[in-house]
Amino acid sequence: MEWTDTGYVIGVRRHGESSAILEAMTRSHGRHLGLVRGARSRALQPVLQPGNAVQLVWRARIDGHLGYFAVEGLTLYAGHFLSSRFALFAMSHVAALVRLLPERDPHPGLHQALGEIVDVIADAGLAPALIARFELEILSELGFGLDLGRCAATGSEEDLAYVSPKTGRAVSRGAGEPWRDRLLPLPAFLRGVEGIPGPADVADALRLTQYFLERDVLAPRGLVMPEGRHALIEALSTRS
């Protein structure tokens, strides 16, 4: 068995004296693991850093085996953000989200979205909004997508301002006003409305996705939200 694909490094675990198990989010083969020989060499160490874009050749005798990766660096993003505490926490959180996906299950849309995040992950002004969208897509890919297209009460597609925490469905401003304290704010950019979201909108988006991630994905698996995610909210608060 053999294939060639591009991907982003999600994590690396030491294996033996000189090898490592590489975990990558690939374009066509999803989250995939493989053994990299000589991973601790001077040539490979800078390449095998979370966030880097790489080209991978995977080989194994049988499809179900761990297999071996031959790795070539494409864009070494990690070199640009290793000195940023915010970027390191953000990358750690995004990697944890990717690990929620079944192994070897292709998600090309998430692969593309991950690339957009990595490209700006050191920018605390841009990355959080992309991460909120990424979390929304993770929910959808795991079968817990939110219905943000029309009002659950009236069927209207106009002036959608809230999300019901019970159903995950959008609610218009007029229909939701009497119960606004029980509803979650719905930032326009999560519905695809063009424009640059402000810090308050991004904070609302992250709270929205956090609520459903914790309730529907993490808690049933006995998991909690990674501590590093709080750095996103802290970065937004300093910009407000």
Sequence and secondary structure as in RCSB ss.txt:
>XXXX:A:sequence
MEWTDTGYVIGVRRHGESSAILEAMTRSHGRHLGLVRGARSRALQPVLQPGNAVQLVWRARIDGHLGYFAVEGLT
LYAGHFLSSRFALFAMSHVAALVRLLPERDPHPGLHQALGEIVDVIADAGLAPALIARFELEILSELGFGLDLGR
CAATGSEEDLAYVSPKTGRAVSRGAGEPWRDRLLPLPAFLRGVEGIPGPADVADALRLTQYFLERDVLAPRGLVM
PEGRHALIEALSTRS
>XXXX:A:secstr
 EEEEEEEEEEEEEETTTEEEEEEEETTTEEEEEEETTTTSTTTTTTSSTT EEEEEEE SSTTS  EEEEEEEE
 THHHHTT HHHHHHHHHHHHHHTTS BT   HHHHHHHHHHHHHTT TTTHHHHHHHHHHHHHHHTT   B SS
 TTT   SSEEEE TTT BEEEHHHHGGGGGGSEE  GGGGT  S   HHHHHHHHHHHHHHIIIIIIGGGT   
 GGGHHHHHHHHHH 
